Amino acid sequence: MPEKVLPDVASFEWFERKLQALGFRPISGFEFQTDFRRLGLKAPRSRVGREAGFIFYANELTVWVWTTWLRSKEVAREVDAGWVLIRSRDTPLYFIHPLHRTKHFLVNLFRHAWLARWRVIHRPLCPECHQFMDIVAGRGMKSRYWRCDRLRFHRDGKPVSLDWDHGLPPKAKRYVKILRGRRAAYRLRREQEGKPTNVALIRRKLWQRSN
């Protein structure tokens, strides 16, 4: 595991400016508390302070970015990870792998936020019925693809699927390829050592929802 390097005030301010330039906006405390009560959320462990989060909405999907940064104290939490997810209303459809706070944490978090934003802006339309396609889980633990199951509007009555990276620009595809190559190398190394893979994902304690 690379050495932990927590972001400082200057790097967080850079990150916030970059996100806001893309159309992300900060999640207000009122919004967070409203969702917390409305959904009956319970954190997986005791948490001190409220971290800065950002959202971006397009084509009936919302990108959420969680930074581990505590605005009230202008520091990052000692134990935490960064997240980017895509939601449809209250349902999470896609999570990135948790991002550890290493040297380039905020740069990497920004890149993932940019990718998620691109995906929702360019949410594909079904070539058969011309309606938005849905994000569906694939066979792998974190794999996703686009799918349309409006069968009665399809000429052959079959579902239509598109690759998760459908339409991604070349630069983004190269970045995604690098990320997946690193994960594949990590999984192979773990398997060769006789160790389980995806341990962090399996052991991760989730937020509980009662409503």
Secondary structure as UniProt FT lines:
FT   HELIX           9..21
FT   TURN            22..23
FT   STRAND          25..26
FT   HELIX           29..39
FT   STRAND          41..42
FT   STRAND          51..58
FT   TURN            59..60
FT   STRAND          61..70
FT   TURN            71..74
FT   STRAND          75..76
FT   STRAND          82..88
FT   TURN            89..90
FT   STRAND          91..95
FT   TURN            103..104
FT   HELIX           105..121
FT   TURN            127..129
FT   STRAND          134..137
FT   STRAND          144..148
FT   HELIX           151..153
FT   TURN            155..156
FT   STRAND          160..163
FT   TURN            164..167
FT   HELIX           170..192
FT   TURN            193..194
FT   HELIX           199..203
FT   STRAND          208..209
//
